Amino acid sequence: MALEFESLQFAAMELGEDISPHDRAGLEALSTAHLREQRDARDELYDYVDGLWEKLKADGVDPAVRDEYQGLAGLRDLVSHLRDNANDILDSRED
């Protein structure tokens, strides 16, 4: 069954929501040290993707309204989901 989405960004957001329970379960199984490594790697990946987004804005491009940047917007949202999952689980362990 093929799903249709309004944009690549919406597809990536849906993917992030769909995989989050599986991702969170995998993260829960990690030791705290490995979870910190995952958090750091995901933070670094998000910073890289967000840097691409911010560079476009600094260059005078509004990527949020341009169709050719939907993939980048979607990747940014997907990586944000993954980063948030790791941060949430790590925060719950450190409380």
Secondary structure, 3 states (H helix, E strand, C coil): CCCCCCCHHHHHHHHHHHHHHHHHHHHHCCCHHHHHHHHHHHHHHHHHHHHHHHHHHHCCCCHHHCHHHHHHHHHHHHHHHHHHHHHHHHHHHHC
